[in-house]
Amino acid sequence: MSGADLTLIQLTDTHICRAGDKVHGAVDALDNLCAALDLLIASGQRIDALVLSGDLTDRGDPEAYRRLREVVAPAAEELGAEVIYAMGNHDDRAAFVSVLIGSSDSSRPVDVGAPVDAVFEIRGVRIVVLDSTTAGRHDGRLEPSQLSWLSEVLARPCPGGSILVLHHPPIPSPVVSVDSLRLQECERLEAVLLGSDVQMILCGHAHHTGAGSIAGIPVWVGPAMSYRVDPIPPFGRHRGVVGFGFTRVDKFGSSVVATAVEATPSSTVYDESIQDILDKLAALAIQAG
């Protein structure tokens, strides 16, 4: 069992479709999501929240949001976990609000013309969600009003610190096409974050796992739940490949640790009792003196 003070699971870029459709005609994204949720339930781990960080659906269809909610809600209930949703560029704000937010949390904004930003506090840790989307665009942007709001939120430090969630990474990508669609004018966000209690920034969008920093704060780009963008494709190509995963984010005191979890079906190399492993390690430590 985890000894973490807080454990979040980041599920990003789920790209759920309407029944019968597949992402790029090849990926049953709902199957991927169900497999990941089954894995989490089977783990027996304490999970405090599921954080779905954007591109929840592939085309913003209300039916796709309902399909998503119908598998996430019961899994979260079984896990005893809160559910946190964030907007992505493939999402439709009206459907997102009416199907997901309006049905589950009346405290969240319901103005479909306004960004869907929110604050949660879980086990003394503040989780701030920023909507980095603009209708009709695939790159990321934050409005001046959002940055002012964020500054006001962060002006009061939280006992356990803060974690910021937004879809578009505020750091470069080695994939040129992905890099052109990241958060624009990220220096404005950096100015707000300097000196704040934000300990980690969780993003998605890139479809490849990555890490960097802004304002001295670690930025984690989580693995996509639908498919992967190849960060080293053949020369002159942009390629999506089969594979999916998620991130577990654990807070141990003042440290926040992000761990990529592979969920693509694969063969087992070994499978042993955790107690047997601990006993072996203890024996080795005794031998080493």
C-alpha positions, -999 to 999 in steps of 0.1 A, spaced: 0 0 0 12 35 -8 25 56 21 17 88 2 -2 117 18 -22 121 -14 -26 99 -45 -41 113 -77 -46 94 -110 -42 115 -141 -61 101 -171 -56 124 -201 -66 124 -237 -92 97 -234 -108 108 -267 -141 89 -261 -162 85 -293 -199 78 -299 -208 42 -299 -195 24 -329 -168 50 -337 -131 46 -332 -103 72 -328 -86 75 -362 -107 45 -372 -84 23 -352 -87 28 -314 -116 19 -292 -109 45 -266 -136 34 -242 -121 0 -240 -88 16 -231 -104 37 -204 -123 7 -190 -91 -14 -189 -73 14 -169 -102 18 -144 -103 -20 -139 -66 -20 -132 -70 8 -106 -98 -10 -89 -79 -43 -88 -48 -26 -73 -65 -20 -40 -46 13 -37 -61 43 -20 -68 68 -47 -80 102 -37 -90 116 -70 -92 108 -107 -80 138 -128 -91 138 -164 -70 165 -180 -87 173 -213 -96 159 -247 -121 137 -228 -140 131 -261 -128 130 -297 -154 153 -312 -173 168 -283 -204 147 -288 -229 147 -258 -232 110 -263 -195 105 -259 -195 125 -226 -223 103 -213 -204 72 -222 -174 86 -204 -194 95 -173 -211 61 -172 -178 43 -167 -159 69 -147 -186 77 -121 -191 41 -108 -154 34 -108 -147 66 -88 -174 56 -63 -159 21 -59 -125 37 -54 -138 64 -30 -122 90 -53 -133 124 -63 -135 131 -101 -119 163 -115 -126 171 -152 -106 196 -173 -113 209 -208 -92 200 -238 -91 213 -274 -112 184 -287 -139 191 -261 -171 211 -266 -176 235 -237 -215 233 -239 -216 195 -238 -188 193 -213 -207 216 -189 -241 202 -194 -232 165 -193 -202 164 -169 -201 195 -147 -238 205 -145 -247 169 -135 -221 164 -109 -210 197 -93 -233 227 -90 -204 248 -76 -186 247 -110 -193 275 -135 -221 269 -160 -216 298 -183 -206 280 -216 -191 312 -229 -166 314 -200 -136 292 -193 -143 263 -170 -118 269 -142 -122 255 -107 -105 248 -74 -107 217 -53 -91 209 -20 -83 172 -12 -64 161 19 -51 196 24 -38 199 -12 -53 225 -35 -59 214 -71 -65 243 -95 -80 236 -129 -75 260 -158 -94 258 -191 -66 265 -217 -90 261 -247 -103 285 -272 -133 274 -294 -121 266 -329 -84 265 -320 -61 236 -311 -33 256 -294 -36 267 -258 -44 301 -245 -52 317 -211 -73 348 -209 -60 378 -188 -91 373 -166 -80 337 -159 -45 348 -150 -59 374 -126 -82 348 -111 -53 324 -107 -32 351 -90 -60 357 -65 -64 320 -58 -27 315 -52 -23 346 -31 -35 325 -1 -10 296 3 -26 262 9 -14 240 39 -5 211 16 5 233 -14 -11 234 -49 -12 213 -80 -21 230 -113 -40 211 -140 -44 224 -176 -46 206 -209 -19 224 -230 17 221 -218 35 254 -211 68 238 -222 82 229 -256 78 195 -273 105 178 -294 77 169 -319 74 200 -341 37 196 -349 29 191 -312 51 221 -302 31 244 -324 0 236 -305 13 240 -269 2 268 -245 9 302 -261 25 332 -243 34 309 -214 56 336 -199 23 353 -187 15 321 -167 51 319 -155 49 354 -140 18 344 -120 34 312 -107 67 327 -95 69 324 -58 36 305 -55 29 273 -36 23 253 -68 44 221 -66 36 205 -99 17 212 -132 -2 184 -148 -9 185 -186 -18 163 -215 -24 171 -251 10 160 -265 2 122 -266 38 116 -256 51 115 -220 74 143 -210 86 166 -183 101 200 -179 97 231 -157 83 266 -157 90 292 -129 110 265 -112 79 242 -110 80 207 -125 57 202 -155 44 167 -162 29 158 -196 10 126 -190 8 96 -213 -24 96 -234 -51 71 -228 -61 67 -265 -29 64 -286 7 77 -286 25 102 -308 59 88 -318 85 113 -306 112 97 -329 93 87 -361 109 79 -394 124 110 -411 98 134 -424 69 116 -408 44 123 -380 31 90 -366 6 78 -341 11 43 -326 -8 19 -305 -3 23 -267 -19 39 -237 -12 47 -201 -19 70 -172 -1 87 -144 -1 82 -107 8 114 -88 18 109 -51 26 135 -25 51 125 1 55 154 25 69 182 5 77 160 -25 53 154 -54 62 124 -76 47 116 -110 49 80 -123 39 69 -158 19 37 -157 18 14 -187 -17 1 -194 -12 -15 -229 -17 -53 -226 17 -70 -224 33 -102 -213 44 -106 -177 81 -110 -169 75 -119 -132 47 -117 -107 56 -122 -71 42 -114 -36 52 -80 -25 60 -94 9 84 -120 -6 102 -91 -24 105 -71 8 118 -102 27 144 -107 0 155 -71 1 157 -72 39 178 -104 37 202 -87 12 205 -57 35 215 -80 64 241 -97 43 255 -64 32 259 -54 69 
